[in-house]
Amino acid sequence: MLKKKELLTSGLCITVIAIGIAAFSGFYRSNNNVLQILEYPNPALRKVANPVDHINNDIVALSNDIIATLRYQTLKDFFLKRSMPRGLAANQVGIPKRLIVCGINGEIKTLINPEILAREGTYYGYDDCMSVHKGDKKKIKRSAYVKLKYISLDNKETILVAKNRHAALLEHEIDHLNGVLNIDYWAANR
């Protein structure tokens, strides 16, 4: 059994850590353009995003802001919910552009005008979403393999192949660009 002094020391350490995390989070947010994430049932989440016509400084800035938002949300959710968001679509932050940011294989990628070219197999996984806060965790059927093309920030057409959870992540974020939410799959699986 812990003694009173050990309990007080543990409580003090936890408090100091919590204050440090809150301070760092506030510092990060004030020094980066962290955007507000729209939440269901906001009608903007149901709109189909518009293609990006050309890559300019505004698109690069938007990508950087979405990356900052994803990093901030990842830090926040890790400590509060013990989850790790892995992707974010531009229309989730109220910008109706076909642009997503995803953490794939340890690298944050910006995919502009992503288009799935091929899908294969079946993958079942939990499909969390920062825009949909439902208490139920449900597995969603997605593809086990996707091949897609997109335009990178340096204006090059790129092919990306992903499997299992990364394939599911890409499908999830591209669904956002098409006004589709994970709860639409929940209703289909009833």
SVG drawing of the C-alpha trace seen along z (x, -y; Angstrom):
<svg xmlns="http://www.w3.org/2000/svg" viewBox="-30 -32 38 42">
<polyline fill="none" stroke="black" stroke-width="0.4" points="0.0,0.0 1.3,-3.4 2.2,-5.8 0.7,-9.3 4.0,-10.9 4.2,-8.6 0.6,-9.4 1.3,-13.2 4.5,-12.9 2.7,-10.9 -0.2,-13.4 2.2,-16.3 4.1,-14.6 0.9,-13.9 -0.2,-17.5 3.1,-18.9 3.0,-16.6 -0.6,-17.7 0.3,-21.4 3.3,-20.9 1.2,-19.2 -1.4,-21.9 1.2,-24.6 2.9,-22.9 -0.4,-22.4 -1.3,-26.1 2.1,-27.1 1.9,-24.9 -1.6,-26.2 -0.6,-29.9 2.4,-29.4 0.7,-27.4 -2.5,-28.0 -4.5,-25.2 -7.9,-25.1 -11.3,-24.2 -12.5,-20.8 -16.1,-20.7 -18.3,-18.2 -21.3,-16.2 -24.1,-17.3 -22.4,-20.4 -23.7,-20.4 -20.3,-21.3 -19.2,-17.7 -21.8,-16.4 -20.7,-18.5 -18.5,-17.2 -15.1,-19.0 -13.9,-20.9 -10.8,-19.8 -7.6,-21.9 -6.9,-23.6 -3.3,-24.5 -0.9,-24.4 0.0,-27.9 1.1,-29.4 -2.5,-29.2 -2.6,-25.5 0.8,-25.0 -0.4,-27.2 -3.6,-25.2 -1.6,-21.9 0.7,-23.3 -2.3,-24.4 -4.0,-21.0 -0.8,-19.3 -0.5,-21.6 -4.1,-20.8 -3.6,-17.1 -0.4,-17.2 -2.2,-19.3 -5.2,-17.0 -2.9,-13.9 -1.2,-15.3 -4.5,-16.2 -6.3,-13.0 -3.3,-10.8 -3.4,-12.2 -7.2,-12.6 -8.5,-9.7 -5.5,-7.5 -6.1,-7.5 -4.0,-8.8 -5.7,-10.6 -4.0,-9.7 -5.6,-11.9 -7.7,-15.0 -9.5,-16.2 -9.7,-19.9 -13.5,-19.9 -13.3,-18.8 -11.8,-22.2 -14.4,-24.0 -12.3,-24.2 -14.1,-22.5 -11.0,-21.5 -9.9,-18.0 -6.9,-17.8 -6.1,-15.3 -3.3,-14.9 -2.4,-11.4 0.2,-9.7 1.3,-6.8 4.3,-4.6 5.7,-7.2 5.4,-10.1 2.8,-12.9 1.7,-13.1 -0.4,-15.8 -2.5,-14.3 -4.2,-16.7 -7.0,-15.5 -6.6,-11.9 -8.4,-9.3 -8.6,-5.6 -7.6,-3.6 -8.0,-0.1 -9.3,1.7 -8.9,5.3 -9.8,7.5 -11.5,6.8 -10.2,5.2 -12.3,4.7 -11.1,2.1 -12.3,-0.5 -13.0,-3.7 -12.6,-6.7 -13.3,-10.2 -12.5,-13.6 -15.7,-15.0 -18.0,-12.3 -18.1,-11.8 -20.2,-8.7 -19.7,-6.5 -20.0,-3.3 -16.9,-1.8 -17.8,0.2 -15.8,2.1 -16.2,1.0 -15.6,3.0 -13.0,1.3 -10.6,2.4 -7.4,4.4 -5.5,2.8 -5.9,-0.5 -3.9,-2.0 -4.5,-5.7 -3.0,-8.6 -2.7,-12.1 -0.8,-15.4 2.0,-16.2 2.7,-19.6 5.6,-19.9 2.9,-19.4 3.9,-15.8 1.4,-13.1 2.2,-10.3 0.9,-6.7 0.5,-5.4 -0.2,-1.8 -1.5,-1.1 -2.6,2.0 -4.9,2.8 -5.1,-0.1 -3.4,-2.6 -5.8,-1.6 -8.7,-2.0 -7.4,-5.4 -7.1,-6.6 -10.6,-5.5 -11.9,-7.2 -10.3,-10.5 -11.3,-10.3 -14.9,-9.6 -14.8,-12.9 -14.0,-14.6 -17.1,-13.0 -19.4,-14.0 -19.5,-10.5 -19.0,-9.8 -18.2,-6.6 -21.6,-6.6 -23.0,-6.0 -21.3,-2.6 -22.7,-1.9 -26.3,-2.3 -25.4,-0.1 -24.2,2.7 -27.3,2.9"/>
</svg>
